[in-house]
Amino acid sequence: MRGSATGETCPDLFELSNGDFAIIGTEATADLDPHLPPDAARADYERIVVIDRDTLIRAKRDIPDA
């Protein structure tokens, strides 16, 4: 189920018409960029967005396996 039971805004993950996924979450690039693992990188136009664990787990059923 999408949306908030309390009427507030919430993190969300949804599929776009082209098959990509978009995430609504808390922007945390400045805080987390220095802590990326050594094998992770981000382009200047990319941002690190945080969503809570519950949001991702609930979205799992809607993410295709392939």
VENBELGI-V200532 format. One record per pair of residues at least 6 apart in sequence whose C-alpha atoms are under 6 Angstrom apart, sorted by the first residue. I is the first residue (numbers start at 1). J is the second residue. D is the distance in Angstrom with one decimal. If there is no record, write none. Layout:
i = [I/I]
j = [J/J]
d = [D/D]
//
This chain:
i = [11/11/11/12/12/13/13/14/14/15/25/25/25/26/26/27/28/28/29/29]
j = [24/25/51/23/24/22/23/21/22/21/49/50/51/49/50/49/48/49/47/48]
d = [5.0/4.7/5.9/5.7/5.0/5.7/4.5/5.5/5.5/4.4/5.6/5.3/5.0/5.4/5.1/4.6/5.5/5.7/5.5/4.6]
//
